[in-house]
Amino acid sequence: MTTSLDIAAWLVSHHGNNASLSNLSLNKLCYFAQVTALSTDGKTLFDDDIQAWEYGPVCPAVYHAYKHYGRLPVRAPESHVPTLSERENRIMEKTWEKYGWLSPFDLVRLSHRKGCAWSKTYKAGENATISPQLILDSDDVKGFDASATFAHAVIETKARYSNTLRLLEDS
């Protein structure tokens, strides 16, 4: 069975050079990959625990493997990059398309929404497990409004006012 570390290694190997994947982002993307798998066919992508920590869902194995990066981008996988099955590849591509372009802030905000599995599980200091059934019964599987994200606002600003970001960059 594929593990959360396998999923993180796949994300870093496939997108780590094109995106700024922090440990926080990796954990949220692993979580949303599990959400994608469950909402696609009702089956988990990996069996590792997902826990409700202060900043959202966390795969403890992924967190501990990549914590030495701190907030810096992760550029190399901490484990062997697996060959995923056809189903797993489809899920990962679908996850990246839906969530990969989002900022870490957006990923945290999405995972903290009322009605989502994290919000139904989190209790300060407990690191309670978020079960696959809780994910299936949560609003996480319903998706989100992409136009309400920070990343979307930046894209819209760049398209509408092409010089804005360059002016900010130069100031």
N, C-alpha and C positions, 0 to 999 in steps of 0.2 A: 504494500500500500504506500502511496505517496504521502510524504510528511509535510508539515508546514515549512520545515527547513528546505525541502525540495522546491516548494512553491516560491519561497523567497529567493533561492539560488536561481531559479528560472527567471524571475522578474529582474534580478540584477544582471544576469547574463544577457538577457534579451533587450533590456531597456535602461540599464544603469548608466550607459554612456550618453544617452539621449535625454535623460530626465534626471532631476535632482532627487534621487530616492534616499531619504533618511531612514533611520531605524523606525521612526514613527510612521512614515509613509508605507514602508514595507509591511508593518504590522496591520495597518488599515487595509492595504491592498490584499493581504492574505485573508483577512476577515471577509472582505467583499468578494473575493474569489470563492470562499465557502458559501456566501449568500447566493452568488451566481449559480454555483453547482446545485444547491438545494432548490432554488427557484426554477432551475431548468428541468431537472428530472427527479428531485426529491432525494438524491443520494449525496453524501458528503464527498468532498474532494480529498480530505485528509481526516484522520481520526484524532489528531492531537487536540488537547484542550485549547479552547479560546476562553480567556478570562476577561472580566470586566474590571479594568484598572481606571485610574482617575482620568486619563486622557483617551479613554475609549477601549475598544476590544484589542486584546493583545494575545499573541501566541507566545507563551513564555520561552519556548525553545528559540524562536526567532529573535526575540528581544535580547536574550542572553548571548546569542551568537554574534549579534551586531552592535551590542551596546558600546563597545570600544570606539565606535565612530562618533558617538555623541550626536550632535546635530548636523554633523558633516555628511555630505553625500557618500553613499556606499558605492564603491566602484568595482569591487570584486566579490564574488560569492564566497561565503565562508564554508561551503560544503560542495561536494560534487554536484554538477548540474545534471539532473536526471533526463532521460529520454521519456517524455510524457506520452501517454496513450493518446489516441485520436480524440477521445472524449475530453481528456484533461487539457489538451492543446486548444480545443474549441472553447472550453470554459475560460482558459487563461486569455485567449485572444479577445473574447467577449468582455471579460473583466477589464482588460487594458483599454479597450475601446470606450467602455462606459466610465471608468474611474481613473485611468492612467493620466489623463490630462489635468486632473484636479490638483489644487494646491494642498499641502498638508493641513492647512486651516480648514479647507472645504471638507477633507476626509474626516477630520475630527468632528466638525459640525454635523456632517451627515450621520456619523455613528452615534451622536448624542441626541438625535431627534426624539421627541416624545413619541412613544409607541414602538420604538425600535428595541431590539433585544438588549442592547447595553443599558438603556434607560430603565428597563424592567428588571435588570439584574444588579446594577451597580449599588454597592454600599461601601462607603469610605473604609479603606483598610482591610477589606475582606477578600478581594481578588476572586470573587465567585465565578464559577464556570458558566459560560453561556452555552446551553445545549443546542444541538441541531434542531430539535423540535421547537425550542423557543424562537430560533431564527425563522423557521417556517411560519410560526404563528405571529410574527412581528411585522411591522411596517417596512422593515428593511427590504423584504422581497417585492414591495410595491414600486421600488425605484425612487426617483427624486426629480425635482424640477431643475434642470441644468441652468436655466436662466437666472436662478437665484444664487449662483455660486460666485465666489470671488474670481475664479479663473475665467468664467464667462464674462464678467465685467471688464477684466483686463483685455480680453480678446475684442470685445465690443468697442472699448475705448481706442484700442490700437487701430481698428478698422475705421472708426468714425473720425478720429483725430490722430492721424498718423504721426505727427510730430510730437504729440504730448509726451509719450514715454521717452523719446530721445531728449526732449527738453529737460525732463526730470532726471534723466541719467547724467546729463551734462551739468546739472546744477550742484 
